[in-house]
Amino acid sequence: MLPLLLALFTPQTLACLHLSATVHSGLGSTASLTIVDNGVTVCDGRLSGCAGVISCSTSPTWNWAYLDMCHNSFNKGPRVQYQNDHGKWEWDGIPGGDCDVWNCCGGDAPCGCQLCTYDMSEWC
C-alpha cells in the first residue's frame, strides 16, 4: 500500500518532451530546433552555422537549448542539450533522420546540399 501512495503523491519530474530539428547544409549551414515540453512549445529557434544556443523564454528563469551538428553525422542527427527549471538533459543524436540530397550549384558543379529533419519523443 505504501508504494502505491508514494507513487500517487510523488511529483512528476519528467514530462512528455518532443524534439524536432531541421539541419540544412551545402552553400551554408542552418539549423532549427523546436522543443515541446508537456504540451507547451518552450523553444523554437534557428541558428546559422552548425552549432549554437537557442533561447527558450517561457519561464522567469533562463531556459535554453544547445544544438550541435558540427560533430555528428547526418545519420546520427544533432546533439541537443536542454535546460529548464527542473534540470538539464543531453542527447547525443536524434535518430531516424529523413534527408533529401540534391545538387544545389546546378549544372556539372560538384556541389551537394542536404536537408534533414529529425523528430524524437521522450517520457511520453
C-alpha positions in Angstrom: 0.0 0.0 0.0 2.8 2.4 0.8 4.5 2.2 -2.7 1.1 3.0 -4.2 0.6 6.0 -2.0 4.1 7.2 -2.8 3.5 6.9 -6.5 0.3 8.8 -6.2 1.7 11.7 -4.2 5.2 12.0 -5.7 5.5 14.9 -8.1 6.4 14.0 -11.7 9.8 15.3 -12.6 9.8 14.2 -16.2 7.0 15.4 -18.6 6.5 14.4 -22.2 9.2 16.0 -24.2 9.2 16.3 -28.0 12.2 17.5 -30.0 12.1 18.5 -33.7 15.2 19.6 -35.6 15.9 20.6 -39.1 19.5 20.9 -40.5 20.5 22.3 -43.9 24.0 22.1 -45.2 25.6 23.0 -48.5 26.4 26.5 -49.6 25.8 27.5 -45.9 24.6 25.8 -42.8 21.5 26.5 -40.8 19.6 24.6 -38.1 16.4 24.9 -36.3 15.1 23.3 -33.1 11.6 23.1 -31.6 11.1 21.6 -28.1 7.6 20.9 -26.8 7.7 20.2 -23.0 4.5 18.6 -21.6 2.4 20.1 -24.5 3.9 23.6 -24.4 6.3 24.9 -27.0 9.2 26.1 -24.9 11.9 26.5 -27.5 11.6 27.5 -31.1 14.6 29.0 -32.8 17.0 29.0 -35.7 20.7 29.4 -36.0 23.3 30.0 -38.7 26.2 27.6 -38.7 26.4 24.1 -37.3 26.1 24.8 -33.6 24.7 27.4 -31.1 22.4 28.3 -28.3 18.7 28.7 -28.8 17.0 30.8 -26.2 13.8 29.5 -24.6 11.9 32.3 -23.0 8.8 30.7 -21.4 10.0 30.9 -17.8 11.1 33.5 -15.4 14.5 31.7 -15.3 16.8 31.4 -18.2 15.9 28.2 -20.1 18.0 27.3 -23.1 18.8 24.6 -25.7 22.0 23.9 -27.5 22.1 22.3 -30.9 25.3 20.9 -32.3 25.6 19.3 -35.8 29.3 20.0 -36.1 30.4 16.7 -34.5 27.7 14.2 -35.5 27.0 12.7 -38.9 23.6 13.4 -40.6 22.7 9.7 -39.9 23.2 10.2 -36.2 21.4 13.5 -36.0 22.2 16.6 -34.0 23.4 16.7 -30.4 20.9 18.5 -28.2 21.1 19.9 -24.7 18.1 21.3 -23.0 17.8 23.1 -19.6 14.7 24.2 -17.8 13.7 24.9 -14.2 13.9 21.2 -13.3 17.2 20.2 -14.7 19.4 19.7 -17.7 19.3 16.8 -20.3 21.5 15.9 -23.2 21.0 13.6 -26.2 24.0 12.6 -28.4 21.9 12.5 -31.5 18.3 12.3 -32.6 17.9 9.0 -34.5 15.8 8.4 -37.6 16.6 11.5 -39.7 14.9 11.9 -43.0 17.3 13.5 -45.5 17.0 14.9 -49.0 20.2 15.5 -51.1 20.5 17.5 -54.3 22.9 19.4 -56.5 22.4 22.9 -55.3 25.0 24.6 -57.6 23.4 23.4 -60.7 25.0 22.1 -63.9 28.1 19.9 -63.6 29.5 21.6 -60.5 30.2 19.0 -57.7 28.2 20.7 -55.0 25.7 18.9 -52.8 23.1 20.2 -50.4 21.3 18.3 -47.8 18.2 19.0 -45.8 17.4 16.6 -42.9 14.5 16.6 -40.4 14.6 14.7 -37.0 11.8 14.0 -34.5 12.0 12.3 -31.1 9.8 12.0 -28.1 10.9 11.1 -24.5 9.0 10.1 -21.4 5.6 10.2 -23.2 
